[in-house]
Amino acid sequence: MNQSGFPLHDKDRLAWIDAARGFAILGIFMVNVPAFNAPFFLYGGAEEYWDNEVDHIVQTGIEILFQASFYTLFSFLFGFGMQTMYERLQAKKFNPVHVLVRRLVVLICFGLVHAFLIWHGDILLSYGIIGFLLFAFYRRKNQTLLRWSLGLLFIPTGFLTMISFMARKFLSEVSTGDGQRITAAMANYGEGSLMDIWRQNAVDWLYTNGGIAYLFLTCSLLPMFLLGMYIARKRWLHDIERYRPVLVRLWILTGVVFVLLKAGPYVFGNPLWLSEAKRTIGGSASALFYVLSVTLAFRYKSGRKLFSPLTLVGRMSLTNYLTQSLICFFLFYNTGIGLYGSVRPIYSVVFVLVIFILQILFSNWWFKRFRFGPAEWVWRSLTYEEKQPLKKRSKSVG
């Protein structure tokens, strides 16, 4: 059995899946910019620091519409893509294990550089590491994937929510920001040298991913990986006309859960004990709602017109994701312009929209000349152990 394989051809791509990836790039950027700009996402204290009512409204909007919705959307698409790739390699008599292992190893390498030299909020490293758990599921039945996905999603979340409810008085007393950590981050990112920035980056990464926190992250990412695999096997997103009734029912269900768990808690003062349910269940529901919204929109001319500009952004999602981090590194940290802690949430939204529009334009320009994004070309070439043709062949005239 051949161990190398081959990349997906343009004609075999699902435009609505690429558009969903492009939409996820926007959503992740909307969350990452405030976290790049100040330490409050990790250590609390945002409401006290940004005391303007407009900024509070913006923060609430980001919390409801974007927070925990788009890394879960990418998780779903990651599992969907891994399953699709596994099936395609098997059908062509290639060895899917060798190819997928190389794919994950290269992703881990990207993640290591990104996580420790650029952005502590990196998700690539975790996708690569947790992605190895999928090898335990490729040969399992569909119902097994679904049971594991729902079990990992609901059981830990239910347990943590119950514990949080029981300790709700204690949580309200410790909900203020961690002043010491905030001060350190402000000094190192906003005034420090490159080494200071890297050290703080490592501290923040370990704070987010160290110890039991990584177990919770696994219980957040792996269920969406498995759900993506399950839906890829069911072909619901491959033939949207045939499975439209299923997709519409799932769209309504996830939309209701999205509203109830992401927006509903604000009716009751947004209690802290609901945070885990909001993040895990609400975030997963909103992720599915978004991908289904994009998919169903492609059934209509107006929907295709609205979301089609995102397809090329999604096709080079790795390049665009890394580019966003490099721009933020230069803009906010002291080794660049040094705006750390000084950009209000309302202006961060404007910044995101401007940069993302430029990424749409750049992605369209790039794909007129090249077959893959730069990072995607490296990833594919190393995955398939063969240098992929990057430039498009010019059409002969005459």
C-alpha positions as CSV (number, residue, x, y, z in Angstrom):
1,M,0.0,0.0,0.0
2,N,1.4,3.4,-1.0
3,Q,2.2,5.6,2.0
4,S,2.3,9.0,0.4
5,G,-1.1,9.9,-1.0
6,F,-2.1,13.1,-2.8
7,P,-3.8,16.4,-2.0
8,L,-7.5,17.2,-2.6
9,H,-8.2,18.7,-6.0
10,D,-10.1,22.0,-6.4
11,K,-13.1,20.3,-8.1
12,D,-13.6,18.0,-5.1
13,R,-13.8,20.7,-2.5
14,L,-17.1,21.7,-0.8
15,A,-17.4,25.5,-1.2
16,W,-19.6,25.9,1.9
17,I,-17.1,24.1,4.1
18,D,-14.3,26.4,2.9
19,A,-16.7,29.3,3.5
20,A,-17.3,28.1,7.0
21,R,-13.6,27.9,7.6
22,G,-13.3,31.5,6.4
23,F,-16.1,32.6,8.7
24,A,-14.3,30.8,11.6
25,I,-11.1,32.8,10.8
26,L,-13.1,36.0,11.3
27,G,-14.6,34.7,14.5
28,I,-11.3,33.6,16.0
29,F,-9.7,36.9,15.1
30,M,-12.5,38.7,16.8
31,V,-11.8,36.9,20.0
32,N,-8.0,36.8,19.7
33,V,-7.4,40.6,19.2
34,P,-8.8,41.6,22.6
35,A,-6.8,38.8,24.2
36,F,-3.7,39.8,22.3
37,N,-4.2,43.4,23.4
38,A,-4.6,42.9,27.1
39,P,-4.4,40.1,29.8
40,F,-8.0,40.3,30.9
41,F,-9.2,37.3,28.9
42,L,-6.9,35.1,31.0
43,Y,-6.8,36.9,34.4
44,G,-10.0,38.8,34.6
45,G,-10.5,42.5,35.4
46,A,-11.8,43.7,31.9
47,E,-14.9,45.4,33.2
48,E,-12.9,47.5,35.6
49,Y,-10.2,48.4,33.1
50,W,-12.6,49.1,30.2
51,D,-15.2,51.1,32.1
52,N,-17.0,52.7,29.1
53,E,-20.5,51.5,28.6
54,V,-20.0,51.1,24.8
55,D,-17.0,48.8,25.5
56,H,-19.0,46.7,27.9
57,I,-21.7,46.2,25.2
58,V,-19.0,45.2,22.7
59,Q,-17.5,42.8,25.2
60,T,-20.9,41.2,25.9
61,G,-21.5,40.9,22.2
62,I,-18.2,39.2,21.6
63,E,-18.9,36.9,24.6
64,I,-22.3,35.8,23.2
65,L,-21.6,35.7,19.4
66,F,-17.9,34.7,19.2
67,Q,-16.4,33.4,22.5
68,A,-16.0,29.6,22.5
69,S,-17.9,29.4,19.2
70,F,-15.1,29.4,16.6
71,Y,-12.3,27.2,18.0
72,T,-15.1,24.7,18.4
73,L,-16.2,25.3,14.8
74,F,-12.7,24.7,13.7
75,S,-12.6,21.6,15.8
76,F,-15.7,20.3,14.1
77,L,-14.2,21.1,10.6
78,F,-10.9,19.5,11.7
79,G,-12.6,16.2,12.5
80,F,-14.7,16.5,9.3
81,G,-11.5,17.0,7.3
82,M,-9.6,14.2,8.9
83,Q,-12.4,11.7,8.3
84,T,-12.8,12.8,4.7
85,M,-9.1,12.5,4.1
86,Y,-9.0,9.0,5.7
87,E,-11.8,7.8,3.4
88,R,-10.3,9.3,0.3
89,L,-6.9,7.7,1.0
90,Q,-8.5,4.3,1.7
91,A,-10.5,4.5,-1.5
92,K,-7.3,5.1,-3.5
93,K,-5.5,2.3,-1.7
94,F,-3.1,4.6,0.1
95,N,-2.1,4.1,3.7
96,P,-4.1,6.6,5.6
97,V,-2.3,6.1,8.9
98,H,1.1,7.2,7.6
99,V,-0.3,10.2,5.8
100,L,-2.4,11.4,8.7
101,V,0.4,10.9,11.2
102,R,2.7,13.1,9.1
103,R,-0.1,15.7,8.8
104,L,-0.5,15.9,12.6
105,V,3.3,16.0,13.2
106,V,3.7,18.9,10.8
107,L,0.7,20.7,12.5
108,I,2.4,20.2,15.9
109,C,5.6,21.8,14.5
110,F,3.6,24.8,13.3
111,G,1.9,24.9,16.7
112,L,5.1,24.8,18.7
113,V,6.5,27.8,16.8
114,H,3.3,29.7,17.0
115,A,2.5,29.0,20.7
116,F,5.8,29.9,22.2
117,L,7.3,32.5,19.8
118,I,4.2,34.4,18.7
119,W,0.9,33.7,20.6
120,H,0.1,31.8,23.8
121,G,-3.5,31.3,22.6
122,D,-2.4,29.0,19.8
123,I,-4.8,26.1,19.0
124,L,-2.7,24.3,16.4
125,L,-0.5,22.5,18.9
126,S,-3.5,21.2,20.8
127,Y,-5.2,20.1,17.5
128,G,-2.1,18.2,16.5
129,I,-1.7,16.4,19.9
130,I,-5.3,15.6,20.6
131,G,-5.8,14.7,16.9
132,F,-3.8,11.5,17.6
133,L,-6.7,10.3,19.7
134,L,-8.7,10.0,16.5
135,F,-6.8,6.9,15.5
136,A,-8.7,5.0,18.2
137,F,-12.0,5.9,16.3
138,Y,-11.4,5.6,12.6
139,R,-12.5,2.0,12.5
140,R,-15.3,2.4,15.1
141,K,-19.0,2.4,14.2
142,N,-20.9,5.6,13.7
143,Q,-22.9,5.2,16.9
144,T,-19.7,4.8,18.8
145,L,-18.4,8.2,17.6
146,L,-21.7,9.8,18.4
147,R,-21.9,8.3,21.9
148,W,-18.3,9.3,22.8
149,S,-18.9,12.8,21.4
150,L,-22.0,13.5,23.4
151,G,-20.6,11.7,26.5
152,L,-17.4,13.8,26.5
153,L,-19.5,16.9,25.9
154,F,-22.2,16.6,28.4
155,I,-20.8,14.4,31.3
156,P,-17.8,16.5,32.4
157,T,-19.8,19.8,31.7
158,G,-22.7,18.6,33.8
159,F,-20.4,17.6,36.7
160,L,-18.4,20.9,36.6
161,T,-21.6,22.9,36.4
162,M,-23.1,21.1,39.4
163,I,-19.9,21.7,41.4
164,S,-19.8,25.3,40.4
165,F,-23.4,25.8,41.4
166,M,-22.7,24.3,44.8
167,A,-19.7,26.7,45.2
168,R,-21.4,29.7,43.6
169,K,-21.0,32.0,46.7
170,F,-17.3,31.2,46.8
171,L,-17.0,31.9,43.0
172,S,-18.6,35.3,43.4
173,E,-16.0,36.3,46.0
174,V,-12.9,35.3,43.9
175,S,-14.2,36.6,40.5
176,T,-12.1,39.8,40.5
177,G,-9.0,40.0,38.3
178,D,-5.6,38.6,39.3
179,G,-3.8,41.9,39.8
180,Q,-0.3,40.5,40.1
181,R,-0.5,38.5,36.9
182,I,-2.1,41.4,35.1
183,T,0.7,43.7,36.1
184,A,3.4,41.2,35.0
185,A,1.7,40.8,31.6
186,M,1.3,44.5,31.1
187,A,5.0,45.0,31.9
188,N,6.4,42.2,29.8
189,Y,4.2,42.5,26.7
190,G,3.9,46.3,26.8
191,E,7.4,47.3,27.9
192,G,9.6,44.3,27.8
193,S,12.3,42.9,25.5
194,L,11.7,40.0,23.0
195,M,13.0,37.6,25.7
196,D,10.5,39.1,28.2
197,I,7.7,38.6,25.8
198,W,8.6,35.0,25.1
199,R,8.9,34.3,28.8
200,Q,5.5,35.8,29.5
201,N,4.1,33.9,26.5
202,A,5.3,30.6,28.0
203,V,3.8,31.6,31.4
204,D,0.5,32.3,29.8
205,W,0.5,29.2,27.7
206,L,1.2,27.0,30.8
207,Y,-1.5,28.9,32.8
208,T,-4.0,28.0,30.1
209,N,-2.9,24.5,29.2
210,G,-0.9,23.2,32.2
211,G,-2.0,20.2,34.3
212,I,-5.7,19.4,34.5
213,A,-6.6,22.3,32.2
214,Y,-5.4,20.3,29.3
215,L,-7.8,17.5,30.2
216,F,-10.6,20.0,30.1
217,L,-9.4,21.3,26.8
218,T,-9.4,17.7,25.4
219,C,-13.0,17.2,26.7
220,S,-13.8,20.4,24.7
221,L,-12.0,19.7,21.4
222,L,-12.3,15.9,21.1
223,P,-16.1,15.8,21.1
224,M,-16.3,18.2,18.2
225,F,-13.6,16.3,16.4
226,L,-15.7,13.1,16.7
227,L,-18.9,14.9,15.8
228,G,-17.2,16.2,12.6
229,M,-16.1,12.7,11.8
230,Y,-19.6,11.4,12.4
231,I,-21.3,14.0,10.1
232,A,-18.6,13.4,7.4
233,R,-19.5,9.7,7.4
234,K,-23.2,10.5,7.2
235,R,-22.5,12.8,4.2
236,W,-25.0,15.3,5.5
237,L,-22.8,18.2,4.4
238,H,-21.8,16.6,1.1
239,D,-25.3,16.5,-0.3
240,I,-27.2,19.4,1.2
241,E,-30.3,19.0,-1.0
242,R,-30.8,15.3,-0.1
243,Y,-30.3,15.9,3.6
244,R,-31.9,19.3,3.8
245,P,-34.7,18.2,6.3
246,V,-32.0,16.8,8.7
247,L,-29.9,19.9,8.4
248,V,-32.8,22.2,9.0
249,R,-33.9,20.3,12.1
250,L,-30.4,20.3,13.5
251,W,-30.0,24.0,12.6
252,I,-33.2,24.9,14.6
253,L,-32.1,22.7,17.6
254,T,-28.6,24.2,17.8
255,G,-29.9,27.7,17.3
256,V,-32.2,27.3,20.3
257,V,-29.4,25.9,22.5
258,F,-27.1,28.6,21.3
259,V,-29.6,31.4,22.4
260,L,-30.5,29.7,25.7
261,L,-26.9,29.0,26.8
262,K,-24.9,31.9,25.3
263,A,-27.4,34.7,25.6
264,G,-29.9,33.4,28.2
265,P,-27.6,33.7,31.3
266,Y,-27.4,37.4,30.8
267,V,-31.1,37.7,31.6
268,F,-30.2,36.4,35.1
269,G,-27.1,38.4,35.6
270,N,-24.7,36.0,33.8
271,P,-23.9,33.8,36.9
272,L,-20.4,32.4,37.1
273,W,-21.5,28.9,37.8
274,L,-23.0,28.6,34.3
275,S,-19.6,29.5,32.7
276,E,-18.6,25.9,31.8
277,A,-22.0,25.1,30.3
278,K,-21.9,28.4,28.3
279,R,-18.4,27.6,27.0
280,T,-18.8,23.9,26.2
281,I,-22.4,23.2,25.4
282,G,-23.3,26.7,24.2
283,G,-20.1,27.1,22.3
284,S,-20.5,23.8,20.5
285,A,-24.1,24.5,19.7
286,S,-23.3,27.9,18.3
287,A,-20.4,26.4,16.2
288,L,-22.8,23.9,14.6
289,F,-25.4,26.6,14.1
290,Y,-22.9,28.7,12.3
291,V,-21.6,25.9,10.0
292,L,-25.2,24.8,9.2
293,S,-26.2,28.4,8.5
294,V,-23.4,28.8,6.0
295,T,-24.2,25.4,4.4
296,L,-27.9,26.1,4.1
297,A,-27.2,29.6,2.8
298,F,-25.4,28.1,-0.2
299,R,-28.7,26.7,-1.4
300,Y,-29.7,30.2,-2.4
301,K,-28.1,32.6,-4.8
302,S,-28.1,35.4,-2.2
303,G,-26.5,33.1,0.3
304,R,-23.8,32.1,-2.1
305,K,-23.2,35.8,-2.9
306,L,-22.9,36.6,0.8
307,F,-20.5,33.8,1.8
308,S,-18.5,33.1,-1.4
309,P,-15.9,35.8,-0.6
310,L,-15.0,33.7,2.5
311,T,-14.2,30.5,0.5
312,L,-10.7,31.5,-0.5
313,V,-10.0,32.8,3.0
314,G,-11.0,29.3,4.2
315,R,-8.8,27.5,1.7
316,M,-5.8,29.3,3.1
317,S,-7.1,29.3,6.7
318,L,-3.7,28.3,8.2
319,T,-1.9,31.1,6.5
320,N,-4.5,33.6,7.4
321,Y,-4.6,32.5,11.0
322,L,-0.8,32.8,11.4
323,T,-0.8,36.1,9.6
324,Q,-3.3,37.5,12.0
325,S,-1.0,36.5,14.9
326,L,2.0,38.1,13.3
327,I,0.1,41.3,12.7
328,C,-1.1,41.4,16.3
329,F,2.4,40.6,17.6
330,F,3.8,43.6,15.7
331,L,0.9,45.9,16.6
332,F,0.5,45.2,20.3
333,Y,3.8,44.1,21.8
334,N,6.8,46.3,22.7
335,T,9.0,44.9,20.0
336,G,6.6,46.4,17.4
337,I,4.3,49.4,17.8
338,G,3.6,48.6,21.4
339,L,-0.1,49.3,21.8
340,Y,-0.6,46.6,24.4
341,G,-3.4,47.5,26.9
342,S,-4.4,50.7,25.0
343,V,-6.8,49.6,22.3
344,R,-10.5,49.8,23.5
345,P,-12.7,46.8,22.6
346,I,-14.8,49.0,20.2
347,Y,-11.7,49.9,18.2
348,S,-10.5,46.3,18.3
349,V,-13.7,45.3,16.4
350,V,-12.9,48.0,13.8
351,F,-9.3,46.7,13.5
352,V,-10.5,43.1,13.0
353,L,-13.0,44.1,10.3
354,V,-10.4,46.1,8.4
355,I,-7.7,43.4,8.5
356,F,-10.1,40.7,7.6
357,I,-11.4,42.6,4.5
358,L,-7.7,42.9,3.5
359,Q,-7.3,39.2,4.0
360,I,-10.3,38.5,1.7
361,L,-8.7,40.7,-1.0
362,F,-5.3,39.1,-0.5
363,S,-6.7,35.6,-0.6
364,N,-8.5,36.3,-3.9
365,W,-5.4,37.8,-5.4
366,W,-3.2,34.9,-4.2
367,F,-5.5,32.1,-5.6
368,K,-5.5,33.7,-9.0
369,R,-1.8,32.9,-9.1
370,F,-1.2,29.9,-6.8
371,R,-2.9,26.6,-5.9
372,F,-2.3,26.7,-2.1
373,G,-1.7,29.3,0.6
374,P,2.0,29.5,1.6
375,A,1.6,27.6,4.9
376,E,-0.8,25.1,3.3
377,W,1.8,24.4,0.6
378,V,4.4,23.6,3.3
379,W,1.9,21.5,5.2
380,R,0.8,19.5,2.2
381,S,4.3,19.0,0.8
382,L,5.6,17.6,4.1
383,T,2.4,15.6,4.6
384,Y,2.6,13.9,1.2
385,E,6.4,13.7,1.2
386,E,6.5,15.4,-2.2
387,K,6.9,19.1,-3.2
388,Q,3.5,20.2,-4.4
389,P,3.2,22.4,-7.5
390,L,2.5,25.9,-6.1
391,K,2.0,28.2,-9.1
392,K,-1.0,27.7,-11.4
393,R,-0.2,26.9,-15.0
394,S,-0.8,29.8,-17.3
395,K,-3.4,29.1,-19.9
396,S,-2.0,29.0,-23.4
397,V,-3.4,31.5,-25.9
398,G,-3.9,30.8,-29.5
